[in-house]
């Protein structure tokens, strides 16, 4: 009985110690007022309902609203079906550019994917989303022939 109570006490103390460490971890955002900053026109693109095999390329337009050149070091899709392309050259303050995202529309069903942008902006990591639905293409119905022969 003593072993059970002692084991329970050790487990409880361990859990409280872990909770105390998690609860006291400070979260701070370091902002540089003279650095780069990225502002997107939209952070979510809705493809709506499109047919399978349709053009899956969309663009996220953004502006460097900071005071230093913006450098995008990486853009990563959440899976292999989402491929981003981003500008490799620095974006000057006040200038705009686009990040193109190509979704592979061969798959039928709902789209809910993300693209993570890494840059030197005040918010170093930014998550963009694409959503929508891919449907199978409409095919014309096959005309059924009747079993009766045609007289000529």
Secondary structure, DSSP 8 states (H G I E B T S, - for coil): -HHHHHHHHHHHHHHHHHHHHHHT--------TTSB-EEES-SEEEEEEEETTS--EEEEEEEE-SSS-B-EEEEEESSTTEEEE---S-B-TT-EEEEEEEE-TTS-EEEEEEEEEEESBSSSEEEEEEEEEEE-----------SS----
